[in-house]
Amino acid sequence: MAINNASHILIAGGAGYIGSQMNKALNNKGYRTIVVDNLSAGHREFARWGEFHRCDLGDVEGLRSVFAGYSISAVMHFCAFTYVGESVEDPQKYYINNVKNTINLLQVMREHGVKRFIFSSTAAIFGNPVEIPIAENHPKEPINPYGRSKLMIEQILEDYAGAYDLRYVALRYFNAAGADPDCDVGEWHDPETHLIPLVLDAALGARENIAIFGTDYDTPDGTCVRDYIHVADLAGAHVAALEHLGGGGQSDAFNLGNGKGFSVREIIDAARKVTGKDIPVVEKGRRAGDPAVLIADSARAMSVLNWKPAHADIEEIIATAWRWHQKLYREYKKSPF
């Protein structure tokens, strides 16, 4: 394969929910991109920008072939299994994909002299919070294999930075939400486990109701409180991290959230207002491992990366998700009606 000497950003997992939004954001900023995705959870329709290569991170030779064909200046890594319950039931699956396969990617980066890496991490590395909001120096005690797999990679990145002159940024998401404001891409998981799309399924009639797990938490209305950050704001933080490293910035890790929490009931009420639909609710008992409140302290990201969420209003976040959700059923998924 002849080498394309124009500098590219490689997006591992660029056909998924956040990776596809990232791909669009980079192309809108004038970057050239390469999407690498095995399509186990991503969608070929979402790789609408840049160049696409179907490749699994477990396929080292396949990765080498992709890297050999381009001049790659940085890698953004979104490939991960993310279902907490599944990680408890099948931890090997998570450690192979989230840890071993990330090491494969880092190995091929080293072989081709690529020294900038932006990692999609998670608030799950913190475990049960001991203080709110959660800052970067909060104790890191993950309570499931998913969170442990992400923390392992953060620790590996520290070691690689010291030994191999790698520079990295790890971005710890709280609750990614919403969809591309232009409705080009959005959330499409199977199975779906995120609250907002499940609520919107109920609004569409694709499910009979939405379950509230736990109504007796120590919160204003008794339901869990979470920090929802718009997917476009996550993409903006990745662009800021890329420019941070490009400007000579040091390796670092940042928490990404809006700094404000919304309860399950508040999300459902906001969705009723946005959609104009009645959304039936069924109250159930608590789920094991659900903390009452998770809210991010994103002050360091705002200061160091000069980043600030542009879509902080929960009704705006849900409105973008609602427009996308209707398009998803209209154009991609079998109609529930």
Long-range contacts (C-beta under 8 A, 24 or more apart in sequence): 1-65, 1-68, 1-69, 2-69, 3-68, 3-69, 3-70, 3-71, 4-69, 4-70, 4-71, 5-71, 6-32, 6-71, 7-32, 7-71, 7-72, 7-73, 8-32, 8-33, 8-34, 8-50, 8-51, 8-70, 8-71, 8-72, 8-73, 9-33, 9-34, 9-72, 9-73, 9-74, 9-75, 9-76, 9-242, 10-34, 10-36, 10-66, 10-67, 10-70, 10-72, 10-74, 10-75, 10-76, 10-114, 11-35, 11-36, 11-50, 11-75, 11-76, 11-78, 12-36, 12-37, 12-57, 12-75, 12-76, 12-77, 12-78, 12-79, 12-105, 13-37, 13-42, 13-77, 13-78, 13-79, 13-80, 13-120, 14-42, 14-46, 14-47, 14-50, 14-52, 14-76, 14-78, 15-39, 15-42, 15-43, 15-44, 15-46, 15-47, 15-52, 16-41, 16-42, 16-43, 16-46, 16-78, 16-79, 17-176, 17-185, 17-186, 17-187, 17-188, 17-189, 17-231, 18-78, 18-120, 18-173, 18-176, 18-231, 18-234, 18-235, 19-46, 19-76, 19-78, 20-46, 20-47, 20-48, 20-185, 21-180, 21-185, 21-231, 21-232, 21-234, 21-235, 22-76, 22-78, 22-234, 22-235, 22-238, 23-47, 23-48, 23-49, 23-50, 24-48, 24-49, 24-180, 24-184, 24-185, 24-235, 25-232, 25-235, 25-236, 25-238, 25-239, 26-50, 26-239, 26-242, 29-239, 34-66, 34-70, 34-72, 36-63, 36-66, 37-79, 38-79, 41-189, 41-190, 43-188, 43-332, 45-332, 46-185, 46-188, 48-184, 48-185, 56-101, 57-97, 57-101, 57-102, 57-104, 57-105, 58-96, 58-97, 58-100, 58-101, 58-104, 60-104, 60-107, 60-108, 63-104, 63-105, 63-108, 64-108, 64-111, 67-108, 67-109, 67-111, 67-112, 67-114, 68-112, 72-112, 72-114, 73-114, 73-116, 74-114, 74-116, 74-117, 74-118, 74-242, 74-245, 74-246, 75-105, 75-109, 75-114, 75-116, 75-117, 75-118, 76-117, 76-118, 76-120, 76-238, 76-242, 77-102, 77-105, 77-117, 77-118, 77-119, 77-120, 78-120, 79-105, 80-120, 80-149, 80-150, 81-146, 82-122, 82-146, 83-146, 83-193, 84-124, 84-144, 84-146, 84-147, 84-289, 87-144, 87-145, 87-146, 87-149, 88-144, 88-145, 91-145, 94-145, 94-146, 94-149, 95-145, 95-149, 98-146, 98-149, 98-150, 98-152, 98-153, 99-149, 99-152, 99-153, 99-156, 102-153, 102-156, 103-156, 106-156, 106-160, 106-166, 109-166, 110-164, 110-166, 115-164, 115-165, 115-166, 115-167, 116-166, 116-167, 116-168, 116-242, 116-245, 116-246, 117-157, 117-166, 117-167, 117-168, 117-169, 118-168, 118-169, 118-170, 118-171, 118-238, 118-241, 118-242, 118-245, 119-153, 119-154, 119-157, 119-168, 119-169, 119-170, 119-171, 120-171, 120-173, 121-150, 121-153, 121-154, 121-170, 121-171, 121-172, 121-173, 121-253, 122-146, 122-147, 122-150, 122-172, 122-173, 123-172, 123-173, 123-174, 123-255, 123-257, 123-294, 123-296, 124-150, 125-150, 125-151, 125-154, 125-172, 128-291, 129-291, 129-293, 129-294, 132-293, 132-294, 132-295, 133-227, 133-257, 133-259, 133-295, 133-296, 133-297, 134-255, 134-294, 134-295, 134-296, 134-297, 135-255, 135-297, 135-299, 135-300, 136-172, 136-253, 136-254, 136-255, 136-297, 136-300, 143-289, 144-289, 154-253, 157-251, 158-251, 161-251, 166-251, 167-245, 167-249, 167-250, 167-251, 168-245, 168-251, 169-241, 169-244, 169-245, 169-249, 169-251, 169-252, 169-253, 169-254, 170-252, 170-253, 170-254, 171-234, 171-237, 171-238, 171-241, 171-253, 171-254, 171-256, 171-301, 172-253, 172-254, 172-255, 172-256, 172-296, 173-229, 173-234, 173-256, 173-257, 174-226, 174-227, 174-228, 174-229, 174-255, 174-256, 174-257, 174-258, 174-294, 174-295, 174-296, 175-226, 175-227, 175-228, 175-229, 175-257, 175-294, 176-228, 176-229, 176-231, 176-234, 177-228, 177-229, 177-230, 177-231, 177-317, 177-318, 177-321, 178-228, 178-230, 178-231, 178-232, 178-311, 178-316, 178-317, 178-318, 178-320, 178-321, 179-231, 179-320, 179-321, 179-323, 179-324, 179-325, 180-231, 180-232, 180-320, 180-324, 181-232, 181-311, 181-320, 183-320, 183-323, 183-324, 183-327, 185-324, 186-231, 186-320, 186-321, 186-324, 186-325, 186-327, 186-328, 187-231, 187-321, 187-324, 187-325, 187-328, 188-328, 188-332, 188-333, 195-226, 195-264, 195-267, 196-228, 196-267, 196-271, 196-317, 196-318, 196-321, 197-321, 197-325, 199-267, 199-268, 199-271, 199-279, 200-271, 200-275, 200-318, 200-321, 200-322, 200-325, 201-325, 201-336, 202-279, 202-280, 203-271, 203-272, 203-275, 203-277, 203-279, 203-322, 204-277, 204-325, 204-326, 204-329, 204-336, 205-336, 205-337, 206-329, 206-336, 207-336, 208-280, 209-279, 209-280, 209-281, 209-282, 210-268, 210-279, 210-280, 210-281, 210-282, 211-281, 211-282, 211-283, 211-284, 212-264, 212-265, 212-268, 212-281, 212-282, 212-283, 212-284, 213-264, 213-284, 213-285, 213-286, 213-287, 213-290, 214-284, 214-285, 214-286, 214-287, 214-290, 215-283, 216-286, 217-286, 217-292, 217-293, 218-292, 219-263, 219-292, 219-293, 220-263, 221-263, 221-265, 221-266, 222-265, 223-263, 223-264, 223-265, 224-263, 224-264, 224-290, 224-291, 224-292, 224-293, 225-261, 225-262, 225-263, 225-292, 225-293, 225-294, 225-295, 226-261, 226-262, 226-293, 226-294, 226-295, 227-257, 227-258, 227-259, 227-260, 227-261, 227-262, 227-294, 227-295, 227-296, 228-258, 228-262, 228-267, 228-314, 228-317, 229-256, 229-257, 229-258, 229-296, 229-309, 230-309, 230-310, 230-311, 230-312, 230-316, 230-317, 230-320, 232-310, 232-311, 233-309, 233-310, 233-311, 236-307, 236-310, 237-301, 237-305, 237-307, 240-301, 240-305, 240-306, 240-307, 241-305, 244-304, 244-305, 249-304, 252-304, 254-298, 254-300, 254-301, 254-304, 254-305, 255-296, 255-297, 255-298, 255-300, 255-301, 256-296, 256-298, 256-301, 257-295, 257-296, 257-297, 257-298, 258-296, 258-298, 258-309, 258-312, 259-295, 259-296, 259-297, 259-298, 260-295, 260-312, 261-293, 261-294, 261-295, 262-314, 266-314, 267-314, 267-318, 270-314, 270-315, 270-318, 271-318, 271-322, 273-315, 274-315, 274-318, 274-319, 274-322, 275-322
